[in-house]
Structures are given as C-alpha cells and as structure tokens.
Amino acid sequence: MDLESLFPFESKKSIRGLILSILVNESPLKVFEIASFIRKRYGRDISFQAVSKEVLYLIREGVLVKKDRDISINKEWVRKVKNNFDEINDKIVLGKKINKKDLSKEISNIEFHSLKDAMDYWYKIIDAWFANFKKGDYNLNCYQTSHIWEALLHLDQEVKIMSKLKAKGIRSYAIMGDTKLDEGVFNLYSRLKIKAKMLKAKSDFDKSYVVATYGDIIIQLKLPDVVVVKIDSFFRKNDSIDSYDLSELLSIVKSQQKISMTVIKNLEMAKQMNKSIMMYFK
C-alpha cells in the first residue's frame, strides 16, 4: 500500500509522502534506513539531513513517533485520520451523520445503497446509544434476523459491542436461523455470554426484515428479495464459521441495492418488541 491511494493530495513523489508510504509497509525504521529506502526503491538522490528534517516535522505534527532511534507511524494519528474519513463518508457519500438529535426523533426513515452502508450506519447508532446510556436506563437489547451475517464480516466489532453490553449491565437476546453456519454464529454468541436462539424463518417478514432494540430505540431494516435469497443461499452452502467464502459475502452486502431503515425512539414500542422476541426464551 502506498500513501497516494489513501491521500491523493499528498503525492507519493514528495519526501513526506515517500516517508509515510515506506513506514506503512516497513516499520519501525531508523532515519538512515528511511533515507536508504528512498534512494534505492525510488531512485531519489536525497541526503540524510533532508530526510531527517522531514521526519522531525512529521514527529512534531504527531504523524510519526520516535522510540529511541526507531521511527514509526503514530497509531493515534491513524485513528484520527480514520475517524475523519468516516465522518466525510457519512456526510458526503451517505449524506448522513449520527448525533443526539437523530436519536431524539420519534421516527426516522433512511435509505441506503447497499447492505454494508446500512450496517455501518447501524453501528454508529449503537455507538451513540452507548455514549448516552446512563445507569438506570432501560437495559434490554433484542435482535432478530434470519441470519446474523455481520458476525462473519465484523467479528471484532461484534465482540466490542458485546463487551460493552456486559460492562453496562445490558441484557441481550438474539434470534437467528438454523443452518450449520448459523450454528457457528450461535456458538460464538454463547461464548460471549449472549443468550441466543436458532429458529427457522417461518414468514416473509422473518426472512426480509432485521429488527433490533437498544433500550428505547428500535431499528428495522427491510431487505430486497434478491439480497434475502443470496444471503440465505450463502448460509446454506457454507457449513462452518471457520471456512466460508468471505469475498462472496462481501460481494452480496456491497451490491448496489435499495435498503430501507426505520429508526423509532419509543420505549413502549421497544418493550412490546422485546416481549415478542423474548417469548422464545421461556
């Protein structure tokens, strides 16, 4: 990976661009090693002093960090860059941004161009809910879908969410499908101490809608028939959570499809939704 693919405005021909491109793939390095890379890999006739000057500038800006004589990219800077680009993506690509006002509306209807975009936004709603959650708030989370595909793509995100649920004393219940691959997800949730139930989807609603509650917030996704069929087929032909075609699943969730999301903030409705889901756990 080179820097130009991430920051097209910072040409990889610039010394700073070259330094960052090198450190993305080769890290940590000493200044003389960075200079050597620039000379040998990029054919640039540059002095040690010139490279040292640019490295010091990037350290002062918080882009690089130095430990003893070793230079590497500052992980905190990377996180900030990622957050900034996520915000740009929300505003420009999705045209959406989560804030407290979004979560204070009674009903919000949002449309996305892919299942991945919808799920990325879903995670932001969860993060905002966690950030505003206080001791004494309604602490129940229920989830129902035909297949929890996101656990296969975003395992780290799922583990992070489940850990937060437990830390805040939130009770969580999940209903999913009954294929072998669903069983793998079920076992994963069980290890995370999340109460889960495997059920065969009995109606079109069960197959095409994803429903979840987070306290007094209800999120509902309506999936197009073509996406429902493809995800169901994927889960039926893959037998193990340890062996499946990740690229195929990515292709399904990234495919350009109209995905409708409804977000409702209503405690009584959330309680009724939870009651209908939790009846399967009696």
C-alpha positions, 0 to 999 in steps of 0.5 A: 500500500502506498500513501497516494491511494489513501491521500491523493493530495499528498503525492507519493513523489514528495519526501513526506509522502515517500516517508509515510508510504515506506513506514506503512509497509516497513516499520519501525525504521531508523532515519538512515534506513528511511533515507536508504529506502528512498534512494534505492526503491525510488531512485531519489538522490536525497541526503540524510539531513533532508530526510531527517528534517522531514521526519522531525516535522512529521514527529512534531505534527504527531504523524510519526513517533520516535522510540529511541532511534526507531521511527514509526507511524503514530497509531493515534494519528491513524485513528484520527485520520480514520475517524475523519474519513468516516465522518466525510463518508457519512456526510458526503457519500451517505449524506448522513451523520449520527448525533443526539438529535437523530436519536431524539426523533420519534421516527426516522426513515433512511435509505441506503445503497447497499447492505454494508452502508446500512450496517455501518450506519447501524453501528454508529447508532449503537455507538451513540446509544452507548455514549448516552446510556446512563445507569438506570436506563432501560437495559434490554437489547433484542435482535432478530434476523434470519441470519446474523451475517455481520458476525462473519464480516465484523467479528471484532466489532461484534465482540466490542459491542458485546463487551460493552453490553456486559460492562453496562449491565445490558441484557441481550437476546438474539434470534437467528436461523438454523443452518450449520453456519448459523450454528457457528454464529450461535456458538460464538454468541454463547461464548460471549455470554449472549443468550441466543436462539436458532429458529427457522424463518417461518414468514416473509417478514422473518426472512426480509426484515432485521429488527433490533432494540437498544433500550428505547430505540428500535431499528428495522431494516427491510431487505430486497428479495434478491439480497434475502435469497443470496444471503440465505443461499450463502448460509446454506452452502457454507457449513462452518464459521471457520471456512466460508467464502468471505469475498462472496459475502462481501460481494452480496452486502456491497451490491448496489441495492435499495435498503430501507431503515426505520429508526423509532425512539419509543420505549413502549414500542421497544418493550412490546418488541422485546416481549415478542422476541423474548417469548422464545426464551421461556 
